[in-house]
Amino acid sequence: MLRSGVWSARCHSPRVALMGDLVAIFGRDVDVTDLRRANVPLRGHAIEDGKLIAEGDFAAWVDFAARATSRWLDFKPAYERTIAEEIAEEIAARREAWAEAASREGKPEVG
């Protein structure tokens, strides 16, 4: 059962319970992710922009962060290029749809 954005105690997994505790502490929505199972972009963004709130073995964390950062830096240019291409395609499709709608309504094209 969802109650104020937090699952009730009957439905808790350890991850969801931790999320509920962090929401109570920080007063905002949080997401908890096992970065060992995350994809390269999520790992990269988490290491670049995230906050480490717990680690069990600091040396293991440093090793993981170094490997994840290296992979992210190799992957990031292609990722950003793909995102830019997808955005450009979406903009072009929307402009085409707007132009078609305007021509059906007899309005001059915008843009």
C-alpha positions as CSV (number, residue, x, y, z in Angstrom):
1,M,0.0,0.0,0.0
2,L,1.3,3.4,-0.9
3,R,1.0,6.0,1.8
4,S,2.5,9.4,1.3
5,G,4.9,8.1,-1.3
6,V,6.3,5.4,1.0
7,W,5.3,1.7,0.9
8,S,3.7,0.4,4.1
9,A,5.7,-1.9,6.3
10,R,3.8,-5.0,5.0
11,C,5.3,-4.6,1.5
12,H,8.9,-3.6,2.3
13,S,11.9,-5.0,0.6
14,P,15.1,-3.8,2.2
15,R,15.6,-1.4,-0.7
16,V,12.1,0.1,-0.3
17,A,12.5,0.3,3.5
18,L,15.8,2.2,3.0
19,M,14.1,4.5,0.5
20,G,11.4,5.2,3.1
21,D,14.0,6.0,5.8
22,L,15.9,8.3,3.4
23,V,12.7,10.2,2.5
24,A,12.0,10.7,6.2
25,I,15.6,12.0,6.7
26,F,15.9,14.2,3.6
27,G,12.3,15.3,3.2
28,R,12.3,14.6,-0.5
29,D,12.0,11.7,-2.9
30,V,15.0,9.4,-3.3
31,D,15.9,6.4,-5.3
32,V,18.2,3.7,-4.1
33,T,20.1,1.7,-6.8
34,D,22.6,-1.1,-6.6
35,L,25.2,0.4,-8.9
36,R,26.8,-3.0,-9.4
37,R,23.7,-3.9,-11.4
38,A,23.2,-0.5,-13.1
39,N,24.0,0.3,-16.7
40,V,27.0,2.4,-17.8
41,P,25.1,5.7,-18.1
42,L,23.4,5.4,-14.7
43,R,26.7,4.5,-13.1
44,G,28.4,7.4,-14.7
45,H,25.7,9.9,-13.7
46,A,25.7,8.5,-10.2
47,I,29.4,8.9,-9.8
48,E,29.5,12.3,-11.4
49,D,26.5,13.8,-9.7
50,G,25.4,11.5,-6.9
51,K,26.1,11.4,-3.2
52,L,27.6,8.3,-1.6
53,I,25.7,7.7,1.6
54,A,27.1,4.3,2.5
55,E,29.9,2.0,1.6
56,G,31.0,-1.2,3.3
57,D,34.6,-1.4,2.0
58,F,36.2,1.9,1.0
59,A,38.9,0.2,-1.1
60,A,36.3,-1.8,-3.0
61,W,34.3,1.5,-3.6
62,V,37.4,3.3,-4.9
63,D,38.1,0.4,-7.3
64,F,34.5,0.2,-8.4
65,A,34.3,4.0,-8.9
66,A,37.6,4.1,-10.9
67,R,36.4,1.3,-13.2
68,A,32.9,2.7,-13.6
69,T,34.4,6.2,-14.3
70,S,36.7,4.8,-17.0
71,R,33.9,3.0,-18.7
72,W,31.7,6.1,-18.5
73,L,34.3,8.4,-20.0
74,D,34.8,5.9,-22.9
75,F,31.0,5.6,-23.4
76,K,29.9,9.2,-22.7
77,P,30.6,10.8,-26.1
78,A,28.6,8.1,-28.0
79,Y,25.8,8.4,-25.4
80,E,25.6,12.1,-25.7
81,R,25.7,12.0,-29.5
82,T,22.9,9.5,-29.5
83,I,20.8,11.6,-27.1
84,A,21.4,14.7,-29.3
85,E,20.4,12.8,-32.4
86,E,17.2,11.6,-30.7
87,I,16.3,15.1,-29.6
88,A,16.9,16.5,-33.1
89,E,14.7,13.8,-34.6
90,E,12.0,14.5,-32.1
91,I,12.2,18.3,-32.8
92,A,12.0,17.7,-36.5
93,A,9.0,15.3,-36.2
94,R,7.2,17.9,-34.0
95,R,7.9,20.7,-36.5
96,E,6.6,18.6,-39.3
97,A,3.4,17.8,-37.4
98,W,2.9,21.4,-36.5
99,A,3.4,22.4,-40.1
100,E,0.9,19.8,-41.3
101,A,-1.6,20.9,-38.7
102,A,-1.1,24.6,-39.7
103,S,-1.5,23.8,-43.4
104,R,-4.8,21.9,-42.7
105,E,-6.1,24.9,-40.8
106,G,-4.9,27.4,-43.4
107,K,-2.4,29.1,-41.1
108,P,1.0,30.2,-42.2
109,E,3.9,28.0,-41.1
110,V,5.9,29.0,-38.0
111,G,9.6,28.7,-37.8
